[in-house]
Amino acid sequence: MAQRITIRLAGKEYILNADSQEEERRIRLAAESVNSRLSSYMGSFPGHKDTELMPFVALNECIARLSAEEGKKALEDEAAKLLADTLSYLDSKK
């Protein structure tokens, strides 16, 4: 059953539904990450509104996600190659 949680983004509260404790944890961690990045930008670009900086927060979060996906793909490819090499080695010992 969904649980209603309240998070704060850029100083504004939002009520969301979380379907599990794990999803709630992810939502809260994501909100912390967004707020941290926004705070960093606000320090680097004083005088700019948070609404002007949020697109850059979103862009950087997407870049991080895409980098993680590419890294995961590289690890999956390497694991598949190691498995094939291992199976080949074991077959040669029969």
C-alpha positions as a LaTeX table, in Angstrom:
\begin{tabular}{lrrr}
\hline
Residue & $x$ (\AA) & $y$ (\AA) & $z$ (\AA) \\
\hline
Met1 & 0.00 & 0.00 & 0.00 \\
Ala2 & 1.31 & 3.45 & $-0.90$ \\
Gln3 & 2.56 & 5.66 & 1.87 \\
Arg4 & 2.34 & 9.44 & 1.58 \\
Ile5 & 5.63 & 11.18 & 2.24 \\
Thr6 & 6.66 & 14.80 & 2.23 \\
Ile7 & 9.92 & 15.94 & 0.68 \\
Arg8 & 11.41 & 19.37 & 0.25 \\
Leu9 & 12.90 & 20.48 & $-3.08$ \\
Ala10 & 14.34 & 23.96 & $-3.47$ \\
Gly11 & 12.66 & 25.04 & $-0.24$ \\
Lys12 & 9.20 & 23.90 & $-1.33$ \\
Glu13 & 7.36 & 20.90 & 0.11 \\
Tyr14 & 5.87 & 18.20 & $-2.07$ \\
Ile15 & 3.70 & 15.27 & $-1.06$ \\
Leu16 & 4.42 & 12.04 & $-2.93$ \\
Asn17 & 3.37 & 8.41 & $-2.70$ \\
Ala18 & 5.96 & 5.72 & $-2.02$ \\
Asp19 & 4.96 & 2.11 & $-2.67$ \\
Ser20 & 7.59 & 0.66 & $-0.34$ \\
Gln21 & 10.20 & 1.63 & 2.22 \\
Glu22 & 12.87 & 1.12 & $-0.45$ \\
Glu23 & 11.10 & 3.52 & $-2.80$ \\
Glu24 & 10.74 & 6.05 & 0.02 \\
Arg25 & 14.48 & 5.74 & 0.71 \\
Arg26 & 15.27 & 6.34 & $-2.98$ \\
Ile27 & 12.96 & 9.36 & $-3.17$ \\
Arg28 & 14.50 & 10.92 & $-0.07$ \\
Leu29 & 18.05 & 10.28 & $-1.30$ \\
Ala30 & 17.17 & 11.77 & $-4.69$ \\
Ala31 & 15.69 & 14.86 & $-3.03$ \\
Glu32 & 18.86 & 15.25 & $-0.94$ \\
Ser33 & 20.98 & 14.95 & $-4.07$ \\
Val34 & 18.93 & 17.56 & $-5.94$ \\
Asn35 & 18.98 & 19.97 & $-3.00$ \\
Ser36 & 22.72 & 19.50 & $-2.52$ \\
Arg37 & 23.48 & 20.17 & $-6.18$ \\
Leu38 & 21.14 & 23.17 & $-6.19$ \\
Ser39 & 22.84 & 24.57 & $-3.10$ \\
Ser40 & 26.21 & 24.17 & $-4.80$ \\
Tyr41 & 24.99 & 26.02 & $-7.87$ \\
Met42 & 23.47 & 28.79 & $-5.78$ \\
Gly43 & 26.84 & 29.26 & $-4.13$ \\
Ser44 & 28.62 & 29.32 & $-7.49$ \\
Phe45 & 26.09 & 31.61 & $-9.18$ \\
Pro46 & 24.83 & 34.04 & $-6.54$ \\
Gly47 & 21.94 & 36.22 & $-7.54$ \\
His48 & 20.33 & 33.58 & $-9.74$ \\
Lys49 & 16.94 & 32.19 & $-8.79$ \\
Asp50 & 16.62 & 28.51 & $-7.95$ \\
Thr51 & 14.20 & 28.17 & $-10.87$ \\
Glu52 & 16.98 & 29.34 & $-13.20$ \\
Leu53 & 19.43 & 26.80 & $-11.76$ \\
Met54 & 17.12 & 23.77 & $-11.59$ \\
Pro55 & 17.55 & 22.93 & $-15.31$ \\
Phe56 & 21.28 & 22.58 & $-14.68$ \\
Val57 & 20.60 & 20.37 & $-11.67$ \\
Ala58 & 18.38 & 18.19 & $-13.86$ \\
Leu59 & 20.99 & 18.10 & $-16.61$ \\
Asn60 & 23.75 & 17.05 & $-14.22$ \\
Glu61 & 21.58 & 14.37 & $-12.59$ \\
Cys62 & 20.77 & 12.97 & $-16.07$ \\
Ile63 & 24.45 & 13.02 & $-17.05$ \\
Ala64 & 25.26 & 11.07 & $-13.87$ \\
Arg65 & 22.52 & 8.53 & $-14.63$ \\
Leu66 & 23.70 & 8.07 & $-18.22$ \\
Ser67 & 27.31 & 7.65 & $-17.06$ \\
Ala68 & 26.20 & 5.02 & $-14.56$ \\
Glu69 & 24.23 & 3.18 & $-17.26$ \\
Glu70 & 27.27 & 3.20 & $-19.56$ \\
Gly71 & 29.47 & 1.92 & $-16.74$ \\
Lys72 & 26.98 & $-0.82$ & $-15.97$ \\
Lys73 & 26.89 & $-1.86$ & $-19.62$ \\
Ala74 & 30.70 & $-2.04$ & $-19.73$ \\
Leu75 & 30.73 & $-4.20$ & $-16.60$ \\
Glu76 & 28.03 & $-6.49$ & $-18.01$ \\
Asp77 & 30.03 & $-6.89$ & $-21.23$ \\
Glu78 & 33.19 & $-7.68$ & $-19.26$ \\
Ala79 & 31.31 & $-10.20$ & $-17.09$ \\
Ala80 & 29.92 & $-11.92$ & $-20.19$ \\
Lys81 & 33.41 & $-12.13$ & $-21.71$ \\
Leu82 & 34.86 & $-13.56$ & $-18.49$ \\
Leu83 & 32.07 & $-16.12$ & $-18.33$ \\
Ala84 & 32.68 & $-17.14$ & $-21.95$ \\
Asp85 & 36.44 & $-17.41$ & $-21.28$ \\
Thr86 & 35.81 & $-19.48$ & $-18.16$ \\
Leu87 & 33.42 & $-21.83$ & $-19.94$ \\
Ser88 & 35.87 & $-22.18$ & $-22.82$ \\
Tyr89 & 38.69 & $-22.99$ & $-20.40$ \\
Leu90 & 36.56 & $-25.57$ & $-18.57$ \\
Asp91 & 35.51 & $-27.18$ & $-21.86$ \\
Ser92 & 39.18 & $-27.49$ & $-22.88$ \\
Lys93 & 39.93 & $-29.42$ & $-19.66$ \\
Lys94 & 37.38 & $-32.17$ & $-20.38$ \\
\hline
\end{tabular}
